[in-house]
């Protein structure tokens, strides 16, 4: 029986979590600190170009990736309560 040894690539958040810097990365994104966010992505194993691409995409559409001051879920709940 063959053993499957090839690992599935991790998504950025998984890699950041495994590197122990997910919370710090999220704070950097919420604080619009691009330099720190890129540093954390590099610490998680991304090269400079990939880190730049990831953070550029996140900063272009932060809500799409769940980055909202105070939390996107809180903002969605506030919007929903105003509608009702």
C-alpha positions in Angstrom: 0.0 0.0 0.0 1.4 3.4 -1.0 1.4 6.2 1.5 0.4 9.6 0.3 3.1 12.0 1.4 2.4 15.1 -0.7 0.9 17.8 1.3 -1.9 20.0 0.1 -0.9 23.7 -0.2 -2.0 25.8 2.7 -4.1 28.9 2.3 -2.6 32.2 3.5 -4.5 32.2 6.8 -3.5 28.6 7.5 0.1 29.4 6.9 -0.1 32.5 9.1 -1.7 30.5 11.9 0.9 27.8 11.7 3.7 30.4 11.8 2.1 31.9 14.9 1.4 35.3 13.5 -2.2 35.3 12.3 -3.5 37.6 15.1 -0.6 40.1 14.5 -1.2 39.9 10.7 -4.9 40.7 11.2 -4.1 43.7 13.4 -1.7 44.9 10.8 -4.4 44.7 8.1 -7.0 46.4 10.3 -4.4 49.1 11.0 -3.6 49.5 7.3 0.0 48.7 8.1 1.1 47.2 4.8 4.8 46.9 5.8 4.0 44.8 8.9 1.4 42.7 7.0 4.0 41.8 4.3 6.6 41.0 7.0 4.1 38.5 8.6 3.3 36.9 5.2 7.1 36.5 4.6 7.4 34.9 8.1 4.7 32.5 7.0 6.8 31.4 4.0 5.6 33.6 1.2 8.2 35.3 -1.0 8.2 39.1 -1.4 6.2 39.1 -4.7 3.5 36.7 -3.3 3.2 38.7 -0.1 2.8 42.0 -2.0 0.1 40.4 -4.2 -1.8 39.0 -1.3 -1.8 42.2 0.7 -2.7 44.4 -2.3 -5.7 42.2 -2.9 -6.8 42.3 0.7 -6.4 46.1 0.9 -8.4 46.5 -2.3 -11.4 44.6 -0.9 -11.0 44.2 2.8 -14.6 43.3 3.5 -14.4 40.4 1.0 -11.7 38.9 3.2 -13.4 39.6 6.5 -11.4 42.6 7.5 -13.7 45.3 8.9 -13.0 47.6 11.9 -14.9 46.1 14.8 -15.5 42.9 12.8 -17.5 42.3 9.7 -20.0 40.1 11.6 -20.7 43.0 14.0 -21.3 45.4 11.2 -23.6 42.9 9.4 -25.6 42.5 12.6 -25.9 46.3 13.0 -27.1 46.7 9.5 -29.6 43.9 9.9 -31.0 45.4 13.1 -31.4 48.8 11.4 -33.4 47.1 8.6 -35.7 45.4 11.0 
